[in-house]
């Protein structure tokens, strides 16, 4: 049952990559239709993150090597170079320890393209909000806070490489005990993702990348903790 839970979402991503062009969303790869200037650009899709998770520090040593799960990604750009990027990235860590829950990440960013040579060639900077549910057990919990973002994409009309980096310098305190000394504070983190993409036809995009999300936190002067999710990511999206 556990294997089926892991395999089926990945099969669904691959099936979408095949079926969407067949259904007509991909259009003709040889299409000469030009995109009108000053129009909206957007993409929405699913992504499978084959992640591994670890949380270590003090007397804690949690590890899950098979935490892959299906998430979502949406992106929209306005003609004035402003845009929004939203992501929801769950992991499957419920089997890591008795009573453990799934670790989940979500973010929403406002971005501005500093230089837009073409749709697949730009540098963008921005800021947003990060949410992380680190409720592995009763010792940890949920936190959120601001983030600064840098995104770069380089490529041609059909093929591109990309890189994204976010820094979270002040996440909210996690209240886990009866006193302030029990709380997790000074929470900060960062994440990066890099990889490549390919446009199938005109409106279907496949993306393969590697992603890492890490948070560091303190419990008074007693212990320091580090949580990390890493792994390859495969996504398929409809783009316009």
Steps between C-alpha positions, in 0.01 A plus 500: 500500500785738586673426169176568309465833683849599378482370143152608387557881528826469305324297231230771490761772433652300215156419359405869497819583311392255230124558493489882501677539163286219355187679621604812311649713779846457357410638161736446212871504576552659163247775555610841378239689693659792684399606847348849505699754698362622829299187579468304822730200553412220738566139586332254737599144566588214730842383616632186665777569753693180573627643827696373796445663839716534808467686829796482736625677812510444874359153564296505176602300194211455257564379146269394217665396171173451313291814559389562141162667446297688239488881515386798293655804335340805342657803335355813336674797334344833406618710201669750735757235609325435833398148592403253772632153577324260735604151606364228724750224580392225740717207603402156625668468841212343692680167523821646639408454866195402707248785486702697242315725252590615149743790467361762261637815333304776324597841364362796307737754340461832316772536236635760259697415188807719486586398145269317260669410175235237432259276691782256579775758565463719808622592847234563764513619862223521754363429845232278642380289789607151606298248701654182639328229700778317683264315736703181503398442862389703801846660519461691174223691323401759239689815410471775238678818398631727222738394227715664233514333158733492199403313181696455176398330176714458187410317181335490161133479403478128580783419743619691806697471822393670821604578855301633798621602846307623805625617838278501810672711763235525774241227537244503780569335834368147552323471834540145626524525880370668811787751516687716250809290560319203341417690182691478173632844400752670273353299212653577162541306182560494129410296196627456148387322187675459166439297189368512146175505310362409159189637327298222333318655207385850597327468837633203698817526706711224657744597774771297675693651789664451837366674810620552856315673786671549836409662834720562803357571846599527865343392828629753754870425551440130536492367145513593134298320232512471124224372270568424135305368202694417181431315180425496129184662372297418188221731387252544217302817438270671254654831390358798306 
